[in-house]
Amino acid sequence: MAAFAVLLTDFGFADPYVGQMKGAFALHAPEARVLDLCHQVEPFNILQAAFFLESSRKHFPEGTVFVAVVDPGVGGDRRIVLLEKHRQFFLAPDNGLLTLVMQHGGGSRVRDVTPAWRREASATFHGRDIFAPLAAKLLTGAPPERLGEEVNPHTLVRLPGLEPVHTDAVVDAMVLHVDRFGNCLLNLECEAYANMILKARDPVLATPVEMPLQPAFTYEKLEPGQVGVLKGSQGYLELAMNKESAASVLGLAPGATVRLRLERHG
C-alpha cells in the first residue's frame, strides 16, 4: 500500500466538494490516510498549483500519492495522467500542472490513465468521480501499469516561461507565487541561483522598477522600505520587505517577469 494521498485543489471550503472527494476515498480505500496540502488555490490557477506541488513534494515520503485537481478543462479532451518521479506518484490533469515537478532531473514514467468510459462520472467533477478512485487503487496496492498505458514524458503539456534566462550579469525571472505576506517567490531555485545572486556585488532590480536589492538572511535584517532578496523556505529566491508587501510596492503578481542585474551600472 502506498504511504498516503495528499490532496491539492482549487475547491475551497465553502462548498461540499472537498468532503465529497474524501468520501470517495472512504468508499474505495477506507483504510487509506488522506492529507490536505491546500484547497485554496485560486480558481483555475494552474501556475500556483504547479508551484505548490513542486515546493511541497520534497516534504513527503516515498510512496506518497499526490492528487492535484486544478482542472479548468474538466470533462473535455485533456488527459488524466499519472507521473512516477522521485519515488512518488502525481495524479493530475495534463494541463501544465506537472511542469515544475518535471523540470527536475531523475527518471520519470508517465501513464495516460484517462478512463475510456465515464458513464457514472460527473462531467464536471472528476476529482470525486475519477481522480479519487484512481488514487484509491494505488493506495490499495494496484500496480501503476494496471491503471493506464505508458506515454512519452515529453508529450506532457508544459506551462511556458518557467525556465529563468541568465545572460552575462542579467537574470530574467518570473514570479511564481505571491504569498499572503506579499513576498514574491521567483522561479530561481536556491540551489542553482542563491550563491550567484546573494553574493553578487550590488544586485539591482532592473524591472519592473529600478532599485537596489539588499541580500538578506532574514526579513528583520531589512530596513523599512528596503526591498531584499532572500533564500525562501520553499526552496526559491524571493523578493521581500520587512513587514511590508513587496508585491504591492513593486506592482508584481504571479506570472509577472522581473529582471535582476548583478552589478550596478554607472
C-alpha positions, 0 to 999 in steps of 0.5 A: 500500500502506498504511504498516503494521498495528499490532496491539492485543489482549487475547491475551497471550503465553502462548498461540499466538494472537498468532503465529497472527494474524501468520501470517495476515498472512504468508499474505495480505500477506507483504510487509506490516510488522506492529507490536505496540502491546500484547497485554496488555490485560486480558481483555475490557477494552474501556475500556483498549483504547479508551484505548490506541488513542486515546493511541497513534494520534497516534504513527503515520503516515498510512496506518497500519492499526490492528487492535484485537481486544478482542472479548468478543462474538466470533462473535455479532451485533456488527459488524466495522467499519472507521473512516477518521479522521485519515488512518488506518484502525481495524479493530475490533469495534463494541463501544465500542472506537472511542469515544475515537478518535471523540470527536475532531473531523475527518471520519470514514467508517465501513464495516460490513465484517462478512463475510456468510459465515464458513464457514472462520472460527473462531467464536471467533477472528476476529482470525486468521480475519477481522480479519487478512485484512481488514487484509491487503487494505488493506495490499495496496492494496484500496480501503476501499469494496471491503471493506464498505458505508458506515454512519452514524458515529453508529450506532457503539456508544459506551462511556458516561461518557467525556465529563468534566462541568465545572460552575462550579469542579467537574470530574467525571472518570473514570479511564481507565487505571491504569498499572503505576506506579499513576498514574491517567490521567483522561479530561481531555485536556491540551489542553482541561483542563491550563491550567484545572486546573494553574493553578487556585488550590488544586485539591482532590480532592473524591472519592473522598477529600478532599485537596489536589492539588499541580500538578506538572511532574514526579513528583520535584517531589512530596513523599512522600505528596503526591498531584499532578496532572500533564500525562501523556505520553499526552496526559491529566491524571493523578493521581500520587505520587512513587514511590508508587501513587496508585491504591492510596492513593486506592482508584481503578481504571479506570472509577472517577469522581473529582471535582476542585474548583478552589478550596478551600472554607472 
